[in-house]
Amino acid sequence: MNVKLSDLFTIEYPKQMIFSEQEIKDKGINFISSKGTNNGVVGRITKNPENKFYSGGAITVPLKGTVLQAFYQKEEFQIAHQV
């Protein structure tokens, strides 16, 4: 029996969002990139209403950098384009 990932998960490819172009905010929401440490979190940013944000309870998987190293995100976040 073959099972597709899309049968188990909702798979999304985010729009382009680059960390260095975001407003850094110590108490903001997590920004997830292809970083292989710290659960993929590169910093906290002001929530950008022009881009989608995600609730906690999601799995992120980088397509570059630490390719296919999955991380569980328990807090709200926004995400880089290569994840």
C-alpha positions in Angstrom: 0.0 0.0 0.0 1.4 3.4 -1.0 0.5 6.4 1.0 1.2 9.9 -0.3 2.4 12.6 2.1 -0.5 14.7 0.8 -2.9 12.1 2.1 -1.5 12.6 5.6 -0.6 16.3 5.7 -1.7 19.6 4.1 1.4 20.7 2.2 2.0 24.4 1.4 4.7 26.3 -0.3 4.9 29.8 1.1 5.4 33.0 -0.8 8.9 34.6 -0.8 9.7 36.1 2.6 13.3 37.0 3.5 14.3 37.4 7.2 16.6 40.4 6.6 13.7 42.3 5.0 11.5 41.9 8.1 11.2 44.1 11.2 12.9 42.4 14.1 10.9 42.3 17.3 12.1 40.6 20.5 8.5 39.6 21.5 7.3 39.1 17.9 6.5 35.8 16.2 9.0 33.2 15.2 10.5 33.4 11.7 11.4 29.9 10.4 14.2 29.5 7.8 16.3 26.6 6.6 18.6 26.9 9.6 19.5 23.5 11.0 19.5 24.5 14.7 17.0 26.1 17.1 14.1 24.3 15.5 14.7 26.4 12.3 14.0 29.7 14.2 16.3 32.5 13.0 14.7 35.2 15.0 11.4 36.9 16.0 9.7 39.5 13.8 6.7 41.8 13.7 3.8 39.8 12.2 3.7 40.8 8.5 0.0 41.0 7.4 1.0 40.8 3.8 2.3 37.2 4.2 0.6 34.2 5.6 1.2 33.3 9.2 0.8 29.8 10.7 -0.5 28.7 14.0 1.5 26.3 16.2 1.1 22.6 15.7 2.8 22.5 12.3 5.8 20.7 10.8 8.3 22.7 8.8 10.6 21.1 6.3 13.4 23.1 4.5 13.9 22.6 0.8 17.4 24.2 0.9 20.1 24.3 3.6 19.2 21.5 6.0 17.1 19.8 3.4 14.3 17.6 4.6 15.1 18.1 8.3 11.7 18.4 9.8 10.9 20.6 12.8 7.7 20.8 14.9 6.6 24.4 15.5 4.5 24.8 18.6 4.2 28.6 18.4 2.7 30.9 15.8 5.2 31.7 13.0 6.0 33.1 9.6 8.2 31.3 7.2 11.0 31.8 4.6 10.3 30.9 1.0 12.7 27.9 1.0 10.8 26.0 3.7 
